[in-house]
Amino acid sequence: MITVGKMLELQGQGREPVHSHPLLVHTHDHYHVAHVHASGMTPDFTHQACWHAHEHDHNQVTHSHDYSRLNEDEHHDRRGHIHDHAAPVQAAM
């Protein structure tokens, strides 16, 4: 186990070594996906998506994962991630 700071513990390691990303503020499209239940008693859902772009932040993070660092960088704009829409660059500052 690797302990980073007081709030994050990494349990094990993926195929990529443990690495850190610094605080980052940038702009790109953000996608929001809603799961819409089909009518009736079926367990089926459809996806409805919308998107917008605005400046937002990412706090510093230390992590590991099974996909490559190149994949992580190339697909960042397309990955779902969370930020505060009311104050998109305030939480990490």
C-alpha positions as a Markdown table, in Angstrom:
| # | Residue | x | y | z |
|---|---|---|---|---|
| 1 | Met | 0.0 | 0.0 | 0.0 |
| 2 | Ile | 1.2 | 3.5 | -0.8 |
| 3 | Thr | -0.1 | 6.4 | 1.3 |
| 4 | Val | -0.2 | 9.8 | -0.3 |
| 5 | Gly | -1.0 | 12.8 | 1.9 |
| 6 | Lys | -3.8 | 12.2 | 4.4 |
| 7 | Met | -6.7 | 11.6 | 2.0 |
| 8 | Leu | -5.7 | 9.0 | -0.5 |
| 9 | Glu | -4.4 | 5.4 | -0.2 |
| 10 | Leu | -3.5 | 3.4 | -3.2 |
| 11 | Gln | -4.4 | -0.2 | -2.8 |
| 12 | Gly | -2.1 | -2.1 | -5.2 |
| 13 | Gln | -0.9 | -0.9 | -8.6 |
| 14 | Gly | -2.2 | -1.3 | -12.1 |
| 15 | Arg | -0.1 | -2.0 | -15.2 |
| 16 | Glu | 1.1 | 1.6 | -15.2 |
| 17 | Pro | 3.3 | 2.6 | -12.3 |
| 18 | Val | 2.0 | 4.9 | -9.7 |
| 19 | His | 2.4 | 8.5 | -10.9 |
| 20 | Ser | 1.2 | 12.0 | -10.1 |
| 21 | His | -0.5 | 14.7 | -12.0 |
| 22 | Pro | -0.2 | 18.3 | -10.8 |
| 23 | Leu | -3.0 | 20.8 | -10.3 |
| 24 | Leu | -4.4 | 21.6 | -13.8 |
| 25 | Val | -6.8 | 24.3 | -15.1 |
| 26 | His | -7.9 | 23.9 | -18.7 |
| 27 | Thr | -10.9 | 24.0 | -21.0 |
| 28 | His | -12.5 | 21.2 | -23.1 |
| 29 | Asp | -15.9 | 19.8 | -23.9 |
| 30 | His | -17.7 | 18.0 | -21.1 |
| 31 | Tyr | -20.3 | 15.4 | -21.7 |
| 32 | His | -23.2 | 14.6 | -19.5 |
| 33 | Val | -25.0 | 11.3 | -19.9 |
| 34 | Ala | -28.5 | 10.5 | -18.6 |
| 35 | His | -29.7 | 7.0 | -18.3 |
| 36 | Val | -33.3 | 7.0 | -19.4 |
| 37 | His | -35.5 | 4.0 | -18.4 |
| 38 | Ala | -37.5 | 2.4 | -21.1 |
| 39 | Ser | -41.2 | 2.2 | -20.5 |
| 40 | Gly | -42.8 | -0.8 | -18.9 |
| 41 | Met | -41.3 | -3.4 | -16.7 |
| 42 | Thr | -38.1 | -4.0 | -18.7 |
| 43 | Pro | -34.7 | -3.3 | -17.2 |
| 44 | Asp | -33.6 | -1.5 | -20.3 |
| 45 | Phe | -32.1 | 2.0 | -20.4 |
| 46 | Thr | -31.1 | 4.3 | -23.2 |
| 47 | His | -28.4 | 7.0 | -23.1 |
| 48 | Gln | -29.1 | 10.7 | -23.7 |
| 49 | Ala | -26.1 | 13.0 | -23.9 |
| 50 | Cys | -25.4 | 16.7 | -23.9 |
| 51 | Trp | -22.2 | 18.7 | -23.7 |
| 52 | His | -20.7 | 22.1 | -23.1 |
| 53 | Ala | -17.2 | 23.6 | -22.6 |
| 54 | His | -15.8 | 25.8 | -19.9 |
| 55 | Glu | -12.7 | 26.3 | -17.9 |
| 56 | His | -12.3 | 23.8 | -15.0 |
| 57 | Asp | -9.8 | 22.4 | -12.7 |
| 58 | His | -8.4 | 19.1 | -11.6 |
| 59 | Asn | -6.7 | 18.8 | -8.2 |
| 60 | Gln | -3.4 | 17.1 | -7.9 |
| 61 | Val | -3.8 | 13.4 | -8.0 |
| 62 | Thr | -1.5 | 10.3 | -7.5 |
| 63 | His | -2.8 | 7.1 | -9.0 |
| 64 | Ser | -2.3 | 4.0 | -11.1 |
| 65 | His | -4.3 | 2.3 | -13.8 |
| 66 | Asp | -4.3 | -0.4 | -16.4 |
| 67 | Tyr | -4.4 | 1.7 | -19.5 |
| 68 | Ser | -1.3 | 3.5 | -20.9 |
| 69 | Arg | -0.2 | 7.0 | -19.9 |
| 70 | Leu | -0.5 | 7.9 | -23.7 |
| 71 | Asn | -4.2 | 6.7 | -23.6 |
| 72 | Glu | -4.7 | 8.7 | -20.4 |
| 73 | Asp | -3.5 | 11.9 | -22.0 |
| 74 | Glu | -5.1 | 11.3 | -25.4 |
| 75 | His | -8.5 | 10.4 | -24.0 |
| 76 | His | -8.7 | 12.9 | -21.1 |
| 77 | Asp | -11.2 | 15.1 | -23.0 |
| 78 | Arg | -13.5 | 12.2 | -23.6 |
| 79 | Arg | -13.4 | 10.6 | -20.1 |
| 80 | Gly | -16.1 | 11.3 | -17.6 |
| 81 | His | -14.8 | 13.3 | -14.7 |
| 82 | Ile | -16.4 | 15.5 | -12.1 |
| 83 | His | -16.0 | 19.2 | -11.3 |
| 84 | Asp | -18.1 | 21.8 | -9.6 |
| 85 | His | -20.2 | 23.6 | -12.2 |
| 86 | Ala | -21.0 | 26.4 | -9.7 |
| 87 | Ala | -17.3 | 27.1 | -9.2 |
| 88 | Pro | -15.4 | 25.1 | -11.8 |
| 89 | Val | -11.9 | 26.6 | -11.0 |
| 90 | Gln | -12.4 | 27.3 | -7.4 |
| 91 | Ala | -12.2 | 24.0 | -5.6 |
| 92 | Ala | -8.5 | 23.4 | -6.2 |
| 93 | Met | -7.3 | 26.9 | -5.8 |
